[in-house]
Every structure is written in structure tokens, then in C-alpha cells.
Amino acid sequence: MYRIDIKKLTEDLKELMSCPVKTNTTQQELNRVRLHFCCNASGTLILTKQNTALNQTIQYETNTKAKHKVDLALHNMLPEDFPWSRVHLRQCAVVGSGGILKNSSCGAQIDSADFVIRFNMAPINDSDVGLKSDLVTVNPSQIRVGYKKLPKKPDQLAQRVSIYGNASLILPAFAYTFNTKISFNTLKALRSVNAPQKVVFFSPSYLKTLNGFWKARGLKEIRLSTGFMLINVALELCEHVHIYGFWPFDVNLDQQAISHHYYDNKGPSRRMHSMPQEFLRLLQLHSQGALTMHLQPCA
């Protein structure tokens, strides 16, 4: 198995991050075109009434034998069209949950972006990670474990997501069959209390296509992490992409121990994801000037 020399990596990265950031518009456009022709986030990232017909059959992302028919109830859950197709997204901030963000003072810089993406209902604060939120992923397991009485008691979840203002919440309803009911219940619960957050569902076809795109480029893992998926979405939709908190190691650039997340120390599924390999792909994009990776305090 290939092993990363973390001491040398942090030394080299500290030197790299001290260099002035140089964006490369050619690389940005090249990645945007590649991702658009491969996966087309603006057309297929989420299920909408425009791209999903009544009585259509949806094939699950991880199980080719499992299918779900689009009945009227599901069709009525879907937005009319892609919410951000007519919005000019100049600068986007994709905020991972890495412990490297703790005491980073990056909040104001993140909040200055036109569009901010966050993950797994992560806590927010004005100092390190900012408060602005436009798209927030929700892991169905979070709902299953933390909101067991959701259909009858939606207020607890509504209160929890109220910190994100009118951000959209995106769930992988058709990644696994057991996600579907949980995702539907989440949407229904928030609608029942008129919560301002709109719930949308990842299109499984988009996720499968994006997975194939990266597998063809040598990234071997059972499933891409949600963070890596959404960085690809941002690369397609935004002029400039800044990523924060994407750091899969247990020490920072100064070789100081850090927690896995900026809010807890619970690690990812090593069986499902290959975070260090994803990180190296992101580092390559940073080195090419296609995106800007932030690994040091912002002030």
C-alpha cells in the first residue's frame, strides 16, 4: 500500500502555501468544460420537474438492480428547475469539516464568497468557518440517529437547520434504498412547519457519472466523499473556487496534533472513502491554479 510521508508533506505544503496564489483561467475553464460535458451539474445535479418525468424510473446510485418509480407524490416534492441556473457565481467557498479549520479565523473570508457550500449539518461560527450558507448536505444517517420521531416532531430538526437561513439542504435520497424514506420524511417534516430551507435530492445518475469520471482518472475508492463531489460541482458552476477544511491528516502544517473535525474527533469510513487520495487530487488542482486550497489560518 502507498504511504504518505506526512512530515515531508507538511514541510513541502508549508512552503507551497507561502507562495502567492496564482489562478490559471485556462485550467479553470478546462476543468469546467470537462465536468460540464461529462456530468452537467446545472442540468443533472439534483432531481427537478424539468429533468424527471412523472412515471419515470430512477435507478439507484449504488445498486443497479434497485429502482424507484416517480409517482405524483415524489414529483410534487421536486423543484421546478435547477435553483442556481440563472445566478452568476463568481466566487464559491466549499467548507469542509477538517480540524485544520479550528482557530483558523477564516470566517470572514468564507462569508465574503458569493456562494457557500457546507457538509453534514456542520456547526457554524463567525470566527473560523463563517455563518453564510447556501447549500448544506445532510447525511440520512444523521436524521435516522438524531431525529427518530421526525414525522411527529419536526420542530427539533427545523430548529437545528434554522442556523443556515434559507439555504438548500441536499440529500442522497437515491444513493441507497434505505435513504429514500428518511429523505422524503425530512422534506415533508420541514414543509409541514414552513421552514425556509428547501430540501432537494441528488440525482443518482449525476453521482454515478461523476464517480466514473474520477475512476477513469485513477481514483479508486468505493464511493467519492460528498465533499469531493461538491468541489467538482463548484468547479463547474463557479468562476473561482476556494476550499477550506479539506485536510485528512491528524497534524497541521506545523506538525501539531489536530482533531479530525473542527467540532469533534469522529473519523470517516475508511472502507468507503480514500480521503488522502482525494486530497492529492485537490492539491494537484491547486497547483494548476484551477482552485485555491486554504490550509493555514486566514489572519
C-alpha positions as CSV (number, residue, x, y, z in Angstrom):
1,M,0.0,0.0,0.0
2,Y,1.2,3.5,-0.9
3,R,2.0,5.5,2.3
4,I,2.3,9.3,2.5
5,D,5.3,10.7,4.4
6,I,3.3,13.2,6.4
7,K,6.4,15.1,7.8
8,K,7.8,15.8,4.3
9,L,4.3,16.5,3.0
10,T,3.6,19.2,5.7
11,E,7.0,20.7,5.1
12,D,6.5,20.9,1.4
13,L,3.0,22.2,1.7
14,K,4.0,24.9,4.2
15,E,6.5,26.1,1.6
16,L,3.9,25.9,-1.2
17,M,1.2,27.7,0.8
18,S,3.6,30.6,1.5
19,C,3.7,31.3,-2.3
20,P,1.3,33.9,-3.7
21,V,-1.8,32.3,-5.1
22,K,-1.9,32.3,-8.9
23,T,-5.1,31.4,-10.6
24,N,-5.0,29.9,-14.1
25,T,-8.0,30.8,-16.1
26,T,-7.1,28.2,-18.8
27,Q,-7.1,25.4,-16.2
28,Q,-10.3,26.7,-14.6
29,E,-12.1,26.7,-18.0
30,L,-10.6,23.3,-19.0
31,N,-11.9,21.7,-15.8
32,R,-15.3,23.5,-16.2
33,V,-15.7,22.2,-19.8
34,R,-14.6,18.7,-18.9
35,L,-17.0,18.5,-16.0
36,H,-19.9,20.0,-17.9
37,F,-19.6,17.6,-20.8
38,C,-19.1,14.6,-18.5
39,C,-21.6,15.3,-15.8
40,N,-23.5,18.6,-16.3
41,A,-24.2,19.7,-12.7
42,S,-26.5,22.6,-13.8
43,G,-28.7,20.1,-15.6
44,T,-28.5,16.9,-13.5
45,L,-27.0,17.5,-10.0
46,I,-30.5,17.4,-8.4
47,L,-33.8,15.9,-9.4
48,T,-36.2,18.5,-10.8
49,K,-39.5,18.5,-12.5
50,Q,-37.6,19.5,-15.7
51,N,-35.3,16.5,-15.7
52,T,-37.5,14.0,-14.0
53,A,-40.8,12.9,-15.6
54,L,-43.8,11.5,-13.9
55,N,-43.8,7.7,-14.0
56,Q,-40.1,7.7,-14.9
57,T,-38.0,5.0,-13.2
58,I,-35.0,6.2,-11.1
59,Q,-32.1,3.7,-10.8
60,Y,-30.2,3.9,-7.5
61,E,-26.6,5.0,-7.5
62,T,-25.1,2.1,-5.7
63,N,-27.4,-0.8,-6.7
64,T,-28.2,-1.2,-10.3
65,K,-31.0,-3.6,-9.6
66,A,-32.9,-1.3,-7.3
67,K,-35.3,1.2,-8.9
68,H,-37.9,3.7,-7.8
69,K,-40.8,4.9,-9.9
70,V,-41.6,8.6,-9.8
71,D,-45.2,8.8,-8.7
72,L,-47.1,12.1,-8.2
73,A,-46.1,12.4,-4.6
74,L,-42.4,12.3,-5.4
75,H,-42.8,14.6,-8.5
76,N,-44.5,17.2,-6.3
77,M,-41.5,17.2,-3.9
78,L,-39.2,18.3,-6.7
79,P,-38.3,21.9,-7.5
80,E,-39.3,23.2,-10.9
81,D,-35.7,23.6,-12.1
82,F,-32.1,23.9,-11.0
83,P,-32.2,26.8,-8.4
84,W,-28.9,28.4,-9.4
85,S,-29.0,28.2,-13.2
86,R,-29.6,32.0,-13.6
87,V,-27.3,33.1,-10.8
88,H,-23.7,34.3,-11.6
89,L,-21.5,32.6,-9.1
90,R,-18.2,34.4,-9.3
91,Q,-16.5,33.1,-6.1
92,C,-17.6,30.0,-4.2
93,A,-16.4,28.7,-0.8
94,V,-16.6,25.0,-0.2
95,V,-16.2,24.4,3.5
96,G,-15.0,21.0,4.7
97,S,-15.0,20.0,8.3
98,G,-11.3,19.3,8.9
99,G,-9.8,20.1,12.3
100,I,-7.4,22.4,10.5
101,L,-10.2,25.0,10.5
102,K,-10.2,25.2,14.3
103,N,-8.8,28.6,15.4
104,S,-8.3,29.5,11.7
105,S,-10.0,32.9,11.7
106,C,-11.3,32.1,8.2
107,G,-15.0,33.0,8.9
108,A,-15.0,36.5,7.4
109,Q,-13.2,35.3,4.3
110,I,-15.6,32.4,3.8
111,D,-18.6,34.7,4.3
112,S,-17.3,37.1,1.6
113,A,-17.9,34.4,-1.1
114,D,-21.0,34.6,-3.4
115,F,-22.0,31.0,-2.6
116,V,-21.0,28.8,0.4
117,I,-21.3,25.0,0.5
118,R,-21.2,23.1,3.8
119,F,-21.5,19.5,4.8
120,N,-23.5,17.2,7.1
121,M,-25.2,20.0,9.1
122,A,-21.8,21.1,10.5
123,P,-21.9,23.7,13.2
124,I,-21.1,27.3,12.1
125,N,-19.5,30.2,13.8
126,D,-18.4,33.7,12.7
127,S,-14.8,33.3,13.7
128,D,-13.4,30.1,12.0
129,V,-16.0,28.8,9.5
130,G,-18.4,31.7,8.9
131,L,-22.2,31.9,9.0
132,K,-23.2,32.3,5.4
133,S,-24.7,29.1,3.9
134,D,-26.3,28.5,0.5
135,L,-26.1,24.7,0.1
136,V,-25.8,22.2,3.0
137,T,-25.6,18.5,2.7
138,V,-27.5,16.2,5.1
139,N,-26.5,12.6,5.7
140,P,-29.6,10.5,6.1
141,S,-27.9,8.6,8.9
142,Q,-27.9,11.9,10.8
143,I,-31.7,12.0,10.6
144,R,-32.1,8.4,11.4
145,V,-30.0,8.6,14.6
146,G,-30.7,12.1,15.8
147,Y,-34.4,12.6,14.8
148,K,-36.2,9.3,15.4
149,K,-39.6,11.0,15.9
150,L,-39.2,13.3,12.9
151,P,-42.6,12.8,11.3
152,K,-44.5,13.6,14.5
153,K,-42.0,16.1,15.9
154,P,-40.5,18.2,13.1
155,D,-39.7,21.2,15.2
156,Q,-36.4,19.8,16.5
157,L,-34.9,19.4,13.1
158,A,-36.4,22.8,11.9
159,Q,-34.7,24.5,14.9
160,R,-31.4,22.7,14.1
161,V,-31.3,23.8,10.4
162,S,-32.6,27.3,11.1
163,I,-28.9,28.4,11.6
164,Y,-28.5,28.0,7.8
165,G,-31.1,30.7,6.9
166,N,-32.8,29.9,3.6
167,A,-30.0,27.6,2.3
168,S,-31.0,24.5,0.3
169,L,-30.5,21.1,2.0
170,I,-29.4,18.4,-0.3
171,L,-29.8,14.6,0.5
172,P,-28.8,11.5,-1.4
173,A,-32.3,10.0,-1.4
174,F,-31.4,7.5,-4.1
175,A,-27.8,6.5,-3.2
176,Y,-29.1,3.6,-1.1
177,T,-32.6,2.2,-0.8
178,F,-32.7,2.9,3.0
179,N,-32.0,6.6,2.3
180,T,-35.2,7.2,0.4
181,K,-37.8,7.2,3.2
182,I,-35.6,9.2,5.5
183,S,-35.0,11.8,2.8
184,F,-38.7,12.0,2.0
185,N,-39.6,12.4,5.7
186,T,-37.0,15.2,6.0
187,L,-38.6,17.1,3.2
188,K,-42.1,16.6,4.5
189,A,-41.2,17.5,8.0
190,L,-39.7,20.8,7.1
191,R,-42.5,21.6,4.7
192,S,-45.0,20.9,7.5
193,V,-43.6,23.7,9.6
194,N,-43.0,26.1,6.6
195,A,-39.2,26.0,7.2
196,P,-37.4,28.4,4.8
197,Q,-34.9,25.7,3.8
198,K,-35.7,23.9,0.6
199,V,-34.9,20.1,0.5
200,V,-33.5,18.8,-2.7
201,F,-32.3,15.3,-3.8
202,F,-29.1,14.4,-5.5
203,S,-29.6,12.8,-8.9
204,P,-28.1,9.3,-8.7
205,S,-27.2,9.5,-12.4
206,Y,-25.1,12.6,-11.7
207,L,-23.3,10.9,-8.9
208,K,-22.6,7.7,-10.9
209,T,-21.3,9.7,-13.8
210,L,-19.0,11.8,-11.6
211,N,-17.8,8.6,-9.9
212,G,-16.9,7.1,-13.3
213,F,-15.2,10.4,-14.4
214,W,-12.8,10.1,-11.4
215,K,-12.4,6.3,-11.6
216,A,-11.2,6.7,-15.2
217,R,-8.6,9.1,-13.8
218,G,-7.2,6.6,-11.3
219,L,-9.1,7.5,-8.2
220,K,-10.0,4.1,-6.7
221,E,-12.5,4.1,-3.8
222,I,-15.9,2.6,-3.2
223,R,-17.6,6.0,-3.2
224,L,-16.4,9.6,-3.6
225,S,-16.8,11.6,-0.4
226,T,-19.6,14.2,-0.5
227,G,-17.0,16.9,-0.1
228,F,-15.1,15.9,-3.1
229,M,-18.4,15.6,-5.1
230,L,-19.4,19.2,-4.3
231,I,-16.0,20.6,-5.0
232,N,-16.5,19.2,-8.5
233,V,-19.9,20.9,-8.7
234,A,-18.3,24.2,-7.7
235,L,-15.6,23.8,-10.3
236,E,-18.2,23.5,-12.9
237,L,-20.6,26.3,-11.7
238,C,-18.3,28.9,-10.2
239,E,-15.6,31.2,-11.7
240,H,-13.3,30.9,-8.7
241,V,-13.4,28.1,-6.1
242,H,-11.8,28.3,-2.6
243,I,-11.8,25.3,-0.4
244,Y,-11.3,25.2,3.3
245,G,-11.1,22.4,5.8
246,F,-10.1,19.7,3.4
247,W,-7.3,18.1,5.3
248,P,-7.4,14.3,6.1
249,F,-4.4,14.1,8.4
250,D,-4.1,14.3,12.2
251,V,-1.4,17.0,12.3
252,N,-1.4,20.5,10.8
253,L,1.3,22.1,8.7
254,D,3.3,22.9,11.9
255,Q,3.1,19.2,12.9
256,Q,0.8,20.0,15.8
257,A,-1.9,17.4,16.6
258,I,-5.4,18.4,15.5
259,S,-8.9,16.7,15.7
260,H,-10.4,15.1,12.7
261,H,-13.2,17.7,12.5
262,Y,-13.2,21.3,13.8
263,Y,-16.1,20.3,16.0
264,D,-15.4,16.7,17.0
265,N,-12.9,13.9,16.5
266,K,-15.0,11.3,14.8
267,G,-13.3,9.9,11.7
268,P,-14.7,8.9,8.3
269,S,-15.4,5.5,6.9
270,R,-12.0,4.3,5.7
271,R,-13.8,1.4,3.9
272,M,-15.9,3.8,1.8
273,H,-13.6,6.8,1.2
274,S,-9.9,7.4,0.4
275,M,-9.5,10.9,1.8
276,P,-5.7,11.2,1.3
277,Q,-6.0,10.2,-2.3
278,E,-8.8,12.7,-2.9
279,F,-6.7,15.3,-1.1
280,L,-3.8,14.7,-3.5
281,R,-6.1,15.3,-6.5
282,L,-7.3,18.6,-4.9
283,L,-3.7,19.6,-4.3
284,Q,-2.9,19.0,-7.9
285,L,-5.8,21.3,-8.9
286,H,-4.5,23.9,-6.5
287,S,-1.0,23.6,-8.0
288,Q,-2.5,24.0,-11.5
289,G,-4.3,27.2,-10.4
290,A,-7.8,25.6,-11.0
291,L,-8.9,26.2,-7.4
292,T,-7.4,27.7,-4.2
293,M,-6.8,25.5,-1.2
294,H,-6.6,27.1,2.2
295,L,-4.5,25.1,4.8
296,Q,-3.3,27.9,7.1
297,P,-5.0,30.5,9.3
298,C,-6.6,33.3,7.4
299,A,-5.5,36.1,9.8
